[in-house]
Amino acid sequence: MANKVWDLEKFKQTAREAAAEGIVLLKNDKNALPFAKGTKIAVFGRSQMNYYKSGTGSGGMVNVDYVVGIYEALEKSEHVSVNKNVRKAYEKFVSENPFDHGVGWAAEPWFQKEMPLDDELVKKASKESDAAVFIIGRTAGEDQDNKNEQGSFLLTDEEIASLKKVCKAFDRTIVLLNVGNIIDMKWVNEINPEAVLYVWQGGQEGGNAVLDVLCGDVNPSGKLSDTIAADIYDYPSTEFFGSDTRNYQVEDVYVGYRYFETFDKESVLYPFGFGLSYTSFGIETDGFKYDKKDGVKVDALVTNKGDVPGKEVVQVYVEAPQGILGKPARVLCGFAKTDVLKPSESQKISFDIPKYWMASYDDGGVTGNKSAYVLEDGDYKIFVGSDVRSAELAGEFSIAKTEAVYQCEEAYAPVQAFDRLLPVFDGNGYLKVFEDAPTRTLDPNKKRKDRLPKAEKYTGDKGYKLKDVEEGKVTMEKFIAQLSDEDLCAMVRGEGMCSPKVTAGIAGAFGGVTDKLSGFGIPVAGCSDGPSGIRMDCGTHAFSLPNGTCLACSFNEEINERLFSYEALDLRRHRIDALLGPGMNIHRSPLNGRNFEYFSEDPLLTGKLVSAQLRGMHKYDVTGVIKHFAGNTQELNRHNVNNIVSERALREIYLKGFEIAVREGGARAIMSTYGPVNGIWTASSYDLLTTILRNEWGYDGIVMTDWWAMGNDEAGAPGSYQNVSSQVRAQNDLNMVNTSAELNSGGDDLMDALEKGRLSRAELARSAANILRFLLKTPVYRHMLGEESELDKELKGAVSADEASLKDTIKVILADTEASLDVEKIKIEKGSSTVFGVTCLQKCFIDLELVMKADNQPDVAQLPLSIFQDKELVKTITLTGMDKEWKNYRITLIPAFMNNFFLKFYFAQGGIAIKSAKLIKTQEIVDDSKKGITELTD
């Protein structure tokens, strides 16, 4: 059957196109780029040997068929030729200084040791080559923030020395930054290379994207999604970033360009939205109108005034009057990217800016409109241009009397007093003064009690199936009334990691996770880590996407939607219902290690592009779990550090992107964060998950915790992993993640809370309804009914042999000290594989004991058996033909920290007989971190 929808080659091309659209050209003196055909280049920098396709942690662990690095793309190209002598020098250096992976989770170094450059090597290369390319690489990620030190945010002495030598010897030096987020850039003025580009982490097609830009096949059109300041201490977030107790967000709404354009323009090296092209563009206002009801309509005419085709980004900013609240000097309120414009060609782009996007939130009531978005009286100016700094006045309008644009309710306000930044104009500019941030006046626990939902009384099994709800034969409420309290508790317990109930190796399973729930016709949905592509810990391959920052710098909704429609197909062919991403937290500080997954310092840019990605996934009935909701701005002690932030900053900055994704992107699934905001862990915040998310924004999807997250009952109260009742009360529907929902392996307090009145059955039923409504929209629901679409049939042919073998997984439960494997089911023929899905009811150390012999083989026969645990090779045992008697082989496996894992037997040759195989628990792992509580000391 010919492919109709799934086309891997088109997926590759789209990923390549998206990565190229995000590349930002910061400097291009002397027309150093693009390279003319036949250019001879010498490639320098250790990172040519280890291209970073993504950052580290759960957002980057995608197993792939291939990765095209920058050097590999250049070497293969017919457009340029590379200096092989320089390459050989790096190959020799790396053979003596191999890649350092670190040991364990979040342990990979931020950079790899740079090769000192020999003067003669550089001098000789400069005579043999027309230009130099110098690649600098960095990584960071989950649980590993960047630091303001060499080898992380700063260049190392060796990198600086090597770059200086290359720039001195070559007339043209192009620096490529293969990084997840912005780094220190002071060195650009000091060393003065001819060209500098942020090429980010471009996924498995990233090297090809860089090639396209360097050679001019793609004219760079990426724009910075963050402000690059001269020094890390210029960022107002730096003072409190990295605290392991309290992260005071005293800069309030003045994050990124909002701060710099208001208070400190002089410290900016490259403004937000900046990016060069190989051509030049003119942007003119072609119409401006303000309507008291609908807001601003502005038209921009973009003309390519250069001599090569290219794209331009048009950005619209509003300057609101300072009023009583105080405002940033400029705020992005619209953006769009042109088509490819030929020289002298023009394109008109129209923007409709609603009043809501120009309003400010009054969290203290100083305008007379407490807890409302307002337009204060005064003059409003609209600027249009290609970045925040160069945008020019397009039009203005006046508000005669302060207007309340949208009335909200006080929610998630701080309980602890602190000062926040406020601008005061002194006639020349804005001075930094501080005011008391308004603190909480409404008790969220009282709100919750006053607004308790009602539920049908328990009826027992009436024979209704979930299909009856879909067909309108029974209401959701009456269907749920069949479920016992124990059933409802089990439903809010998601299972994983690597649950055997869903696709092998993915992060979690939820829905009909017990036999009884399944008996009601409730399917088990699967979710997989992202957002840079599907992570499957059993080793199955998927497609690796450009990182979040790269996609943000594209400023292109269309390419994001198109790319994620292909990602949706990748999810569908792996039978996965939800991708754990996009990540959409704000780049409050350049040092946040997880910035590579996130998008920008600006919430509008983030929200619009995430909405585009969701639309792409929804095209094929899968979705993204947008995360981390909300305020995850550092990785250090992320489970516990208290983020203290005003309600205004929450709503205008940290929640705004999520709001856009809900209202415009139709978000169906959200993940809360690990840690607390204003003293309450987000997973148990009624204000966040019910007052704002559901009541104000109208969200009707599911909310799940991050994996092994805590909850608490009130600001300042301790957080506990067992306090899942607080999460359900807040309307966090799924507690992720448990080994067994039925056995309550996490030891949560749900039944105790029901019995003692801390939790109502109606609240459990409410979360069950949220989960069931989600499941009704999933492919797994249709699969459970036995329905197979044309797309399903097509995607069957897109499954690799490795994936197919995992579908035949044999389930094993290690409940006591031992569990036998059925040796009759182990395929022992040459080239065969057998996979066991192992569930351990306790985290433990395990040995695998095999009794084997050679089966009628000549003495010289070599009979290897490789044993894999998830994607890691644990041991290869090689028997010979002389091993004719039964012999005991004992292998220590990787400790079962995740409770579920896959055990694969691979026979490179036939001829081995297996008498018995069993798993033996040698020692239980005591996990104190999941038993204790965490006190907040505010």
N, C-alpha and C positions, 0 to 999 in steps of 0.2 A: 504493500500500500504506500503510495507516494505521500510524503509529508505535506500536510496542508498548512499547519500552523507552526509546529516546532521546527526550527531551522537553526542549528547550532552555528552555522557560518554567519547568519544574520545577527545572531546574538553576539558573536565575537566582534562583528563590525560595529554594532551599536555600542558595545562597551568601549571599543577603541575610539569611536567618535565622541562618546561622553567624556572619556578621560582627556582627550585632546581639548575639548571645549572648556575644561576646567583649568588648563594650564595658564598660568599668569606670567606674562612677560613684564618684568619690572624695569629692565634697562636694555637698550639696544643701540649703543653708541657706534658711530661709523658704519651703520648698516651691517653690523657683524652677522646678522641673520636676515633671511634664511641662507642656508648653504647653497651655493650654485652647484649644478651637477658636475661631478668629478672632483669636488673638494676633498683634499687629503686631511684627515683629522687624527690627532693623537688624543686618546682618552686617558685621563688621569683620575685618581681618586679610588680608594679601596672599594667604595660602594659600587663600582662597576662589576665587582665580583659577587655582590650580594644585594640585588635589587629588593627593596622592601615593597611588596605588593599591598601590604596593609600593616596596621599596627598589631599589637599583641593582645592576648586574652580572648574571651569568647567572641568578640567582634571580628577577629581576624583568622581564626583557626579553620580555614577552608582547605580541604584536600583537593588538589587540582591535577588535571592531566598534564599541564605545562604552565610555565610562567615565562613570558617574553620580557627579559630585562632590557635595559637601555643599550648596553654594549651589544647584546645579541641582535637587537634590531638594527643597530648601526652596521654591524659586521655583515649582516645578511643583505643589506640594502645595496642596490646598484647605483644609488645616487651619490654616495660618498664611499671613500675607502679609508680603512682604519690602519693605524700604525701597529704592526704586529710585534715589533720589538718592545714597545712600551707595554703591550699586553703581556708579553712573556715575563717581563720583570715583575708585574703584579701577580701573575700565576705562581712564580717562584716564591714570592713573599707570602702568599696565602698558603702555599704548601707547608711553609715553616711556621705560619701564624694562622691556623685554621679558624673558621668561624666559631665564635663563642656563643653557644646557645644558652649558657647559664644552666642552673640545676633547679628544676621544679617550676611551679606556676609563677608567672610574673617576674621571672629571674633573668630574662634575656637582657643584656646590656643595651643602653640607648644607642650605642654606636660600636663599630668594630675598629680595631687598631689600624691607624693609618700608616701607610708605607712612607718612610722618609725618602725624599727624592735625591737621587744622585745628580750633581750638576751636569756631568757629562751626558747622562741619559736625557735630561731635559734639553740641553744644548743641541744634541744630535737630532732629537725628535723635532725641534723647531726648524731645523734645516730640511727635514724630510717631509714636513707637514705644513699645510696652509693655516690651520687653526687648531686650538686645543679645546677640549671639552673636559671640565672638571666636575665630577659628581660627588656630592656630599649627601650622606644618608643618615637618617635618624629613625628610631622607633620609640614607642611608648605604648601604654595601653591600660587595660583593666588592672587595677591595683598597683599601677606603676606610674606615678606622676612624673612629669619632667622636673628638672631642677635648674636653678640659675647657676649652672656650673659647666665647666668645659666637658664636651662630649655629650651634653644634653642640649640645653637652650643655647649655649655658647659654643663656638668653634674651639677645637683643641689647638694647642701651640703647634703641633705637627701639621694640622690642616692649614693653619695660617701660613706657616713657613713654606709648605709645599705650594700653596696657591700663589704666594708671592713670587716664588721661583718661576712658576709657569707663566704668570702674567708678565714678568720681566722679559722672559725669553720669546714669547709669542706676540705677534701683532694683534691677534684675535683670540681671546679666551672667553669661553662661554661656561658659566657656572650653572649647574642643574641641581636643584634642591629636592631630593627624593625623601620627603619628610611628611609626617602626618598633620602637622600644624605649623604655624609660623615660628621662626626662631629669631634669635638676635641678628640684626643686619647692620650693625655699625661698621663691620669690616668692608662693606661695599665701597664706601667713600674712601677708606684707607687704602685698600688694595686696588680698587678701580678696574675690575674686569670689564670687558667691552659689553658683555650681555649677562643678564641674570634672569633665571626663570624658576618659579615654583612649579615643579612637575608633580608634586604630591606623591601619594601612593596609589598607583593607577590600576590595581588589580592585575589579573593575569595577562591583559593586553596592554599594560601600561607602557612598556618599552616601545611598542609600535606607535602608540599615541605620541610619545616624545619624538620619535623619528618623523612623524607626519608634520609636526610643528617646526622642527629644526630644518627640514628640507623644503618647507613652504607649501607642502601639499595641503596643509591646514593653516590658515592665518590665525594666530592666537587671538582669542576673544574672551579669555577668562578674566574675571575681576576679583579683587581681594574681598573675601567675605569677613575679613578682620582688619583692624587698624594695626599698622606696624609702627611702633614708636621707637625712639632712639634707645631706650633702656627699659629693662623690666620694671624698674622702680618708678617709671613714668605712669604705669598702669595703677589706678587707685585700688584695685583689688589685691595688690601684692602684699600689703601690710598684714592682712589677716589670712591670706592663702597659706594652706599647709598646717594650720593649727589642728591639733588632734582632739580639741574639745569644743571650741566655739569659733564659728566663721562669721564674724560680724560683717554684714554687707553695707558698710557705711556709705559707700558711693551711691547707693539707692538706684535710681533709674539711670544714673550717669555711667553707663557701661559702654566700653569701646568708644566708637566715634561720638556717641552722645556726650561723653566726658571731654574728649579731646577738642571737639569743635566748639564746645562751650568754654572750657577753662584753659586749654593748653595746646593750641595749634602748633606752637613752635617745636614741640617735642615729636611731632609726627614726621616720620621718614616717608611713608607711603600711606595715603589716606584710604579709608574704607571705599570699596568700589573701584579702586584704581587698577588699571591694566593697559598695557600698550598693544599696538597692532603693527603689522607690516605696512599698513596704509594709514590714512588719516580720515577722520569723519567730522562733519559739521552737524550740530544739533540745534535746530531752531524751533521756537514755539510757534505753532501753526493754529492756535486757537485756545482760548481760555474762557471758562464760564463757571460762576459759582451759583448754585441753586440752594435756597434755604432749606429745602427738603432733602435733596439727594446729595448735596456736597459739591465737589469740584470735578469738572471735566476739563482735561487739558490734552491737547494734541501736539505731538512733536514730529517734526520732519527731519529725518536722518539722511544725510547725503554722503556718499563715499567720495572724498575729495582727493584720494590718492590714485595710484596707478595699478593696484592689484585688488582682486576681490576680497571681501572680508565681512565679518559681522560686527555689530556694535551693540552695546547694552545701554539702554536709556534708563536713567534713574530719576525718580521724583521724590523731592523732600519737602517737608513742611517746617516752617519756622513759626511757632505759636508765640503769642505774647507771654511775657513772664508772669504777669498777673500775681495772684497770691501764692499759687502753688509752686511756681518756678518750673521752667521747662528747659530741655536740651535745646541748643541752638538750631539743630536740624535733626529731623527724624524721617527715616525712609517710609514713604507711604505708597510707593508703586515702583515697579520695574518691568522691563520687557526686553527681549533680545530680537534684533532684526533677523531677517533672512540673510543669506549671502548676497551682498550688494556688489555689483560690478562697478568699476570706476565711473563716476558721474551719475550713478543710479541712486535714486532716493526711495524712501519708504516712510509712509505716515503711520505713526503708532498713537493710539488713543488710550487714555487712562480715565477711569471713573473712580474717584477717591471718595468713599463715603465719609460722612462726618465722624463716624465712630472711630475711624483710623487716625483722625487728627485730634481726638479728644484725649484728655488726661484724667487720671483717676484721683478723686478726692477722698483719701482714706481718713481724714480728720474732721471733715465738715467745715473747713475754713471758708469755702465758697458759699456755704449755706446749703450744700447738696452732698451730705455725707454718703459715702459708699456709692458714688455715682461717677460715671464718665461725663466730664463737662468740657464745654468750649467756653473758656473765660472771655469776657469782653475784651476787645482790642483788635489789632490788625494781624491778619494771618498772611504769610507770604509763601508762595509755592515756587520751588526752584527745580529746574530740569537740566540734566547734564549727564556726563559719563562717570562721575564719581562725586562723593559728598563735598569735596573741596571746590571743584571746578563748576558745579552746577550753578546756573545763572537764573536770575529772577524771571519767572514766566507770567506771574500775575499775583494779585492779592485781593483779599476781601476783608470785610470788617464784621465783627459781631458786636452789636450795640449793647446787649445785655447777656450776662452769663447764662448759658443754656445747659440743662441736664440732658445729655444725649441718650444715656442708658442707665437706668437705676438698677443697682445690685443690692446685695446684703453684705454687711461686714462678715468676712470669712478669713480664717487662718491668719489673723493679725498677730503680731508678736506679743508675748506676755512679759517680755523683759525690756525694760527701758534702754534705749541707746540713741545716740545722735546720728543724724543722717545729713548728707550733703545738700546744700541749697545755694543756687547762684544769686548774687546780688549785684546789680549793675551800678558801677561807680562813675559812669560817664565815658569811660575809655574801654571798659571790658567788664567781664564778670568776675567778681571776687568769690572765693570759696568761704562760705559760712556754714554753720551747722545748726540744725534745729532738732527738737525732740521728735522722734518717730512716734506717731500715734500707736497706742497699745490697745489690746483687746478689751472690748466692753460687752461682747455677747459670748456666752458660754456654749460651745458646740455640743457638750453633753446634754445640756438642757434642750437645745434644738432637737437633738436626736430623740429624746424622750417625749417631747411634745409632738413629734411627727412620726411616731412609730407606725409602720404599715400594719395592715390587717391581712390575715390569710385564712383560707378555708381550713376547717378542722380536719384532722387526720381521718381518712376513711378506710384505709387499707386498700389492697389491690382490687380495682374494679374492672380490670382487663383492658384499660386504656393504654395505648402505645403513643409514643411521640408523634408518629405519623397521623394519628387521629387529631392532634392539635393542628398540624399543618393543613389537614383537610377540613378543618372547621367543625369536626364532629364533637369536640369537647374543648372547653376553655383551657388555657395554660394553668389557671388556678386549680381547676378540678383535677387536671392531670397530676399536678404536684401534690395535691391532697392525698394521693395514693402512697406517697413516699413516707416512710417512717422517719423519725428524728435521726436515727442512725444512718439512714440513706442520705438525708440532707447533709449531715456532717461529712459523709464520705464524698459527696459531690463537690464540696468546696476544697477538698484536698487533691491538688494536682499531684501526679506521680512522675518520677524520673530520678536522676538523669538516665538516659539510655533505657527507658522502659521497654520491656518486651511486648507491650500492648500496641505499640505504634512502630513506625519506620525505624529500622535499626540505627542506633547511635545518636538519635536526636535528643533534644534537651528535656522535653516533657510531654506528658499525656494528661488529658482531662476530659471529663464528661462521664460516660458510663464505665468508670474504672473498677466497679465491682460486678460480680455476676448478677446480683440482684438489679442493679441499675441498668445493666445491659439488657436484662430481661424485660425492661420497660421500653425497649426499642431506642435506647439512648446510645449513640455511637461514642467511640473514644477518638477525640481529635488529637493531633500531634503538632507540636511547635518546635521549631529549630532555631538555634542561635543564628544571628545575622549581626549587623546589617550588610556586611561586605560579601555576602553569599552564604550558602547553607553549610553549617558546621555539622558534620556527622563523625562522632568519635570512633566509630567502628572502622573508619578509613575510607568510606565511600566518597567518591569524587563528585564535586559540584563545580559551579562556575564562580570565580572570584571577581567581584565588582570593584570599581574605583571607590576610594574611601569617601566619607561624608563631606569632608572639607573640599575635596576636588569637585564633587558634584555640586556643592554649593557655589563654588567659584564659576561654574558654568552660567549662573543666572538664567538658566534655560529650563522652563517648565516642560516643554515638549520633549526634550531629550531625556529628562528624568522619567517622565511617564512612559515613554517608549522603552527605555532600558528596563524598567520594573515590570512591564508587561512580559518581557522575556524572563525576568526573574520569577514571575508568577508561574510560567510554564515549567521552569526548573523545579519549583515547589510541587507543582501538580504531578510531574513525572516521578518524583520521589515520594508521592503520597503524603505530603506535609500540608497542613491546613493554614499555618500561620508562621510567618518569619518574625523572630524577636528583634524587631527593628522596623522602621528607621530609628536611630538614636537622634534626639533633637534637643538636647540640652544646650544652653547658651555658653559660648566661649567667653566666660567671665574673665578668665585668666589664660594667657598663652601656655601656662604651665600644667593645666589639667591634662593628665595622661590620656584621657579618653576623648580628647578633642578630635582625634582622627575619625571617630565614629560620628561625631556631631557635626554641625553645619557652620555656625556663624555666631558672631556677637550680636546679630540682629534677629529679632523674633519674626518679623514679617517675611524676610527672605527664607528663614527656616520653615515657617509654616506653609508658605506657598509651594516650596519645592517638595516638602513632605507630602502635602496634599496631592501633588502630581504623582509621586511615587505610589501613594495609596490607590489613586485612580488606575494606575497601570496594573496593580495587583488585583484590584476588584474586577477588572475585565475578565479574569478567569476564575473568579469566585474564591480566591484565597486572599489573605490580608496580611498587613503588618501589625505588630504589636508595638505601637509607638512608645518610646521610653526616653528617659526615666522620669516619671511624673512625681515630683518636679524638684528642681533645684540641685541636681547633682553636678556640682562645680569643682569637685576635687575627688581624687581617688584615695588619698591618705585617710585611713580610719573612717571610710565611707559608711560603715554600719552604725557609727556612733556620733560623729561630729555634728554638733547642732548648728544648723544654718539659720542665723538670725537675720531676718529680712523684713522690710516693711510690706504691708499689704499692697501698697501702690506699686512697689518694685516687682512684687510677685505677679500682679495682674498685667502690668505694662511690659515687663521683660520676660520673666521666667515661665509664665503660663500662657503668654500670648500666642506663641507658635503652636502649642497644643490646641488652643481654642480655634485657631484657623484650621488645623487638621481635622478637628471635630466638625466644625460648621461647614467647611468647604470641601474637605477631603473625605467626609463620611467615615471617619475612623470607627472601627468596630472593636478594637482591642487596645488596651493600655496597660503598661507595666509601671507600678509605683516604684519608688526608690528604696534603697536599703535604710537610709538614715532619717533623722528627724529634721523637720523645719519648725522653727519657733516652738521647740520642745516636744512636738508630737511627731512620732514616726509617720511618714507619709502613708504607709500601708494601713494605718489606723486613724487617719484624719477624716472625720465626718465632714468637716468644712471643705476639704479639698475634693473628696471623692463623691460627696452627695450635694452639698450646698452649691458649689461652683460647677463641678463637672456635669452633674446630672440635672440639677434643678435650673441652673442658669443657662448652660450650654445645650441642654436637651439631649445629652448623650444617653444611648440605650444599649451600649455594648458591654463587654466584660472588662473588669480590671483584675489583673493578677499581680502578685508580689514578685519582686526579684527573688532569685533562688535562695532559700533559707533567710527570710527576712523577719525582723522583729515587729512587735506592736506594743503600744502602751495605751493607758486609759485617759491620761490627762497630761498637760504640759508639765514637764519636770519629773513625771513619774518614770520609774524604770521601764526599759524595754525588755521584752522577753520573747524568745522564739516560740514558746508554748502559748502565748497570749493571742491565739488566732481569733477568739471571740471578738476582740477589739477590732480586728480587720473586717470581720463580717458585719459588725455594727456600722462601720464606716462605709460599707458597700464595696469593699475590696473582695471580690467574689471568689478568687482562687488563691489558696495558700500554696505556693510552690517552694520546695518540692518535697514529696514524701515517697518513701519506698513502698509502703502499702497503705492505701486509703482505708481499706476495710479494717486493718489491724491498728490503725492510728499509730503508725510507726514513729511519728514525730512527737507523740505524747502531748497533743494539744489539749486545750481546756474546753472544747466545744460542748461536750455532754455535761460537764460540770457546770459550765456557765448557763446552760439551759435549765438544769435542775435548780440552780440557785438564783435564777432570775436576772442574771447579767446579760442574757441574750434571749431573744424571743424566737419562737419557731417561725414567725412571720418574716423576721430578718433573714433567716436561713432560706426560707422559701423565695424571698426576693432575689437573693443571689442565685438560687437555682434557676429562677426564671430568666435572669440575665444570661446565664450559661447556656440554657436550652435555646433561647432565641438566637444566640450566636451559632450554636451547632446546626440549627435549621438552615443556615446559609452556607454551610461548609460542603466541600466535595465528599468528605467522609460520610456524611449523612446519606447522600445519594448512593454512595458505594455500599453502605450497610443495607439499603433497600434493594440491592442487586441491580441498580441501574448503571448502565455503562454508556456514556456519551461517545460521540464520534471522536471527541478530543481524547477521551480515555483510551480508546482503541489505538489512536495514533501514538500516544505517548508510551504505550506498552513497548513499542518498537524502539523507544529511545532509552531504554533501561540497559545499563551495562551488565556484563556477565557477573561482575562482583556484586552488584546490587541484586541481581536475580538470586544469587546463592544466599544472600542474607534474608530473602523472603521465605526461605525454607528453614529458618532458625528453629532449633529444638529448645524448648523452654525447660529450665532446671531451677529449682528453688533450694537454696542452702538454708534450711531452717534450724537445724541442730548442729552437730559437730561434723557430720559428713553428708554428702549427697553423691549418689552414683550416677554416672553418665551411661546412657544406653549404648553399649558398644556395637550393638547390631545396626544402629543407625549411622555409625561412622563409616563414611565411604573411604575405602583404602586403595582405590585404583589410582594409577599414575595420573597426576594433574588434578586430582579431585580435592574438594574442600568440604568440610562440614562445620557448621556454626552452631554453637550452643549459646542461648541467651540466659545468662545466670542472674538470678535475683538473690541477694543475701539479705536476710532480715535484720542482721546487725552488720555494722561496719567492722571489718575484720581483716586479719592476715590469713592468706589461704595458700595451701600447697595443692598441686595437682599430682596424683599418684597414678602411674600407668604400669600395667604389667604387659610386656610385649616380647615378641621374638621374631626372627626372620622366618618366613614361611616358604620352605623348600627352595632356597636360593643358593646359587653357587657361592663358594667361600669368598670370592673376590668382590661380590656384589656390595654396592654402597647404597644404603636405603635411608635417605633423610626424611625426617618428619619435622615440619616447622609449626610451632605453636604461637599464635598471635593472641594478645589480649587487647581488645579494641583494635587500634591501628598499630600497636607496638609489637614488634617481634620479641617474645619473651625468651624463647630457646629453640634451637634446632638440634634435634637428637639424631645422630646418624648411626644406624645399626649396620653391621656387615653380614654377609652370608654365614659367617661363623657363629653368629649369635642365635644358635638353634634352640637354646633352652629358654623357658620363661624367665624373664628378669624384671625386677622392680626398678622403675625410674621415678624419681621424685623431683618436682620442679616447684620452686617458689614463685608464685605469681605476684603481680603488682598489687599492693594493698587495695582492698575494695572500699575506697573512700566514698564512692558514689552509689554504693549498694547494688547497682545494676551494671553489668558489663558483658561483652561478647568474647567468647573463646572460640578461636578458629583453628582447626587442624588442617594442615595442607601437606599433601603427599606428593613430593616431586617425583618419586618413583613408587611403583607398586611393590608388593612383596613383604609387607609387614603385617603380622597378625596381632590383634589386641585382645587380651583375655579379660581385662577389667580396666575401668577408669573411674576415678572418684575424686571429688573435691573434699579437702580436709581443712576445717577451720583450726588454725594454730593459736590464734590470739585475737581477742576482741579489741577493737579500737575504742578507747574512751574519748569521747568528743565533748570536753568540758564547755566549749564555746556555745554549744546548743542547749546546755542545761542551765546556765546561769542567767542572770539578768544584768542589764547595764543601767547604772544610775546616771541621770543627768544632774550635774552639779550647779546648774544656773541658780 
